[in-house]
């Protein structure tokens, strides 16, 4: 009873802290709290130790946010900075010719790769079972579209932006992965809040929330198109009625996360603290040769019978715990809250898309990692692409300024 009471008090405390925080901090903290606490409720045989660990992680996350907010308040008073909505002219923002050339080249590669993929394999979303046969190179090359979306949003004239955004979403939809879809939508609304390109009514915002909820819930049902009974069996494992079929993916996301964290706390004494090796196993899959991804490794540790063909998402707390134990999870939760609050403040008080895009993409990936863990090499790939674009912008400014 004490742990549940502390949980409720922390939720109330979070509401108070978020009242004085910027929108990005509110999004992250709310998602963090909802994911772990709802998961604890839905999953079977959860322990009070796990709830205590969640409570301490939330407490330290909020402490990091509070400290960063205080620092930002001091900085704002000295420099007279404040989060504000910037504006982009109707014709779109301006880049120098070299930056435009690099962006067009990268997006052309993405579009050509998309057409080649369809020619070779058809639409992946219609062939989910064959998705594993598609080379990962296509994922990286076509992914340039959503990776570069912040620059698309800034550069494209307003009258074409919604059409272009729809086309980007359509490409990601047909790829059969929900994460790029969610990331693109998330970036659109964050960028629109910052640059105020479109005035969205409350009904439009509600529609956006329902759309993202649909992507998270209904869209994953495509994975079970060849064996729909599988999802009913998964619900049965959680003592949930089969009538929850449509909502099953959403429920399973929460319940699976809690179950995996419980499993991680149980196997940790046997596998030992990883001190970064678990995370590196995920990032190393971008290197040549055959590598075992962190999520496949976790399936093996948890004793899942089909671990060779399946992957298990660790969640961000599970990843922290595997690497550095409970104490490490608490410390990293504090650091996460501090850096998100500090970084989002900088993002919202500066108008440059070049300084803001790297934080935006890392924030979006970090938000998704609440469920998945920060284990994908895509974050390194993304930052390399951004480094190329930023270098092109810098060189273009030098070259065309001299000219």
SVG drawing of the C-alpha trace seen along z (x, -y; Angstrom):
<svg xmlns="http://www.w3.org/2000/svg" viewBox="-15 -40 50 63">
<polyline fill="none" stroke="black" stroke-width="0.4" points="0.0,0.0 2.9,-2.4 4.4,-1.9 1.0,-2.6 0.5,-5.7 4.0,-7.0 3.1,-6.4 0.0,-8.6 1.9,-11.3 4.7,-11.2 2.0,-11.6 0.6,-14.6 4.1,-16.0 4.8,-15.5 1.7,-17.5 3.0,-20.4 6.5,-20.2 5.2,-20.0 3.1,-23.1 6.4,-25.1 8.0,-23.1 8.1,-23.5 5.9,-21.3 8.7,-18.8 9.5,-18.1 5.8,-17.5 5.6,-15.1 8.5,-13.0 7.7,-12.9 4.1,-12.1 5.0,-9.3 7.6,-8.0 5.2,-7.9 2.3,-6.5 4.4,-3.7 5.8,-2.3 2.9,-2.7 0.2,-1.5 2.5,1.4 2.8,2.3 -1.0,2.4 -1.6,4.6 1.3,7.1 1.0,10.2 2.9,11.0 4.5,7.6 6.5,7.1 6.5,4.2 10.3,3.9 9.6,3.1 7.1,0.4 9.6,-1.0 12.2,-1.1 9.8,-2.9 8.9,-5.4 12.6,-6.2 13.3,-6.5 10.4,-8.9 11.5,-10.9 15.0,-11.2 13.8,-12.1 11.6,-14.9 14.6,-16.0 16.7,-16.4 14.0,-18.4 13.6,-20.7 17.4,-21.4 17.5,-22.1 14.5,-24.4 16.2,-26.4 19.4,-26.7 17.4,-27.8 15.6,-30.4 18.9,-31.9 20.2,-31.9 17.0,-33.5 17.1,-36.3 20.8,-37.1 20.4,-36.9 16.7,-37.8 15.9,-34.7 12.5,-33.1 10.8,-30.2 8.9,-31.8 7.2,-30.9 9.3,-31.8 7.9,-32.4 8.8,-31.1 7.7,-33.1 5.0,-31.7 7.6,-30.8 9.6,-28.7 13.0,-29.3 16.1,-29.9 19.2,-27.8 22.4,-28.5 22.8,-26.7 25.2,-24.1 22.9,-23.1 20.0,-22.9 22.1,-20.7 23.1,-18.3 19.5,-18.0 18.1,-17.4 20.8,-14.8 20.1,-12.9 16.3,-13.0 16.8,-11.8 18.7,-8.8 15.9,-8.1 13.2,-8.3 15.2,-6.2 15.8,-3.5 12.1,-3.5 11.2,-2.8 13.9,-0.1 12.5,1.5 9.0,1.7 10.4,3.1 12.3,5.8 10.0,6.8 6.7,5.0 5.2,2.9 6.6,4.2 3.4,3.4 1.6,6.0 4.3,8.6 5.1,8.3 6.3,11.9 9.0,11.2 10.1,7.9 13.2,9.6 14.4,10.5 14.7,6.9 18.3,5.6 18.8,3.2 20.5,0.8 17.0,-0.1 15.9,-1.0 18.8,-3.4 18.5,-5.0 14.7,-5.4 15.0,-6.6 16.7,-9.7 13.2,-11.1 12.1,-11.1 15.6,-11.9 15.7,-15.1 12.1,-16.0 13.0,-19.0 14.8,-20.6 11.8,-19.7 9.4,-21.4 11.6,-24.5 12.3,-24.8 9.1,-23.8 6.6,-26.6 3.6,-26.5 1.1,-25.8 3.0,-22.6 4.1,-21.5 1.0,-19.4 1.1,-17.6 4.8,-16.8 4.3,-15.7 1.5,-13.4 3.8,-11.9 6.5,-11.3 4.0,-9.7 2.7,-7.5 6.2,-6.3 6.8,-5.4 3.4,-3.7 4.1,-1.4 7.5,-0.5 5.6,1.5 7.3,-0.2 5.4,-2.3 8.4,-4.1 9.2,-6.4 5.5,-7.2 5.3,-8.3 8.6,-10.2 7.5,-12.1 4.2,-13.1 5.9,-14.0 8.4,-16.2 5.7,-17.9 3.7,-19.0 6.8,-20.0 8.1,-22.1 4.7,-23.6 4.4,-24.5 7.8,-26.2 7.5,-27.9 3.8,-28.4 3.3,-27.5 -0.2,-26.3 -2.9,-27.3 -4.3,-24.1 -7.7,-23.9 -8.4,-21.8 -10.2,-19.3 -7.2,-19.1 -5.0,-18.4 -7.4,-15.8 -7.4,-14.1 -3.6,-14.1 -3.6,-12.3 -6.1,-9.8 -4.1,-9.2 -0.9,-8.5 -2.9,-6.3 -4.2,-4.4 -0.7,-3.9 0.5,-2.5 -2.5,-0.2 -4.2,0.8 -1.2,0.6 0.8,3.3 -2.1,5.8 -0.6,6.1 2.2,8.1 -0.4,10.8 -2.0,10.9 -0.9,14.6 -1.7,15.8 -4.4,13.6 -4.9,16.1 -1.4,15.3 -2.5,12.0 -5.4,13.7 -3.0,16.2 -0.8,13.2 -3.9,11.7 -4.6,15.0 -1.1,15.0 -2.0,11.7 -5.5,13.0 -7.1,10.4 -10.3,11.2 -10.1,11.8 -12.6,8.9 -9.6,6.6 -8.2,7.7 -8.2,4.2 -6.6,2.6 -4.3,5.6 -1.1,4.0 -1.4,1.0 -2.1,3.1 0.7,5.5 3.2,2.7 2.6,1.6 2.4,5.1 5.3,6.4 7.5,3.6 6.7,4.3 7.2,8.0 10.6,7.5 11.8,5.2 10.8,7.8 12.7,10.5 15.7,8.3 15.8,7.8 15.7,11.6 18.4,12.5 20.8,9.6 22.6,11.6 23.4,14.3 24.4,12.2 26.1,9.6 26.2,5.8 27.1,5.0 28.7,1.6 27.8,0.5 28.3,3.8 24.5,4.4 24.1,1.0 27.1,1.5 25.7,4.8 22.8,2.8 25.0,0.1 27.5,2.6 25.0,4.1 25.8,1.3 29.3,2.7 30.3,5.2 29.9,8.9 27.3,10.8 26.4,9.2 23.9,10.1 21.6,7.3 20.9,6.3 17.3,7.3 18.1,10.7 20.6,11.1 17.9,10.1 15.5,12.7 18.2,15.4 18.8,14.2 15.1,14.3 14.8,17.8 12.4,17.1 12.1,20.2 12.1,18.4 14.9,16.0 16.9,16.6 14.1,15.1 12.6,12.6 13.7,9.5 12.8,8.2 12.6,4.5 14.3,3.7 12.6,0.3 14.9,-2.6 14.8,-1.6 15.5,2.0 18.5,0.9 19.8,-1.3 19.4,1.6 21.2,4.1 24.1,1.8 24.6,0.4 22.1,2.0 19.4,0.2 21.7,-2.6 22.7,-3.2 19.1,-3.3 18.4,-6.0 21.4,-8.1 20.7,-7.9 17.0,-8.8 18.2,-12.0 20.6,-12.7 17.9,-12.0 15.5,-14.5 18.2,-17.1 19.5,-16.9 16.0,-16.8 14.9,-19.9 18.1,-21.7 18.2,-20.7 14.6,-21.4 15.0,-24.9 17.8,-25.6 15.8,-24.2 12.8,-26.4 14.8,-29.6 16.8,-29.5 15.4,-29.9 18.1,-28.1 16.9,-24.8 20.5,-23.7 21.2,-23.9 17.7,-22.6 17.3,-19.6 19.9,-17.4 18.2,-17.9 14.8,-17.3 15.7,-14.0 17.5,-12.8 14.6,-13.9 12.1,-12.0 14.2,-8.9 14.7,-9.1 10.9,-9.4 10.4,-6.2 13.2,-4.6 11.0,-4.7 9.6,-1.5 12.4,-0.3 15.6,-1.4 18.2,-3.5 19.7,-0.6 19.4,-1.4 22.4,-2.5 20.0,-4.8 20.8,-7.5 24.5,-7.5 23.5,-7.3 21.2,-10.2 23.8,-12.4 26.3,-11.6 23.7,-12.7 23.1,-15.9 26.8,-16.5 27.0,-16.4 24.1,-18.8 25.6,-21.2 29.0,-21.0 27.4,-21.8 25.6,-24.8 28.8,-26.1 30.8,-25.7 28.0,-27.2 28.0,-30.3 31.7,-30.7 31.7,-30.1 28.7,-32.2 29.6,-35.0 32.9,-35.3 31.3,-35.2"/>
</svg>
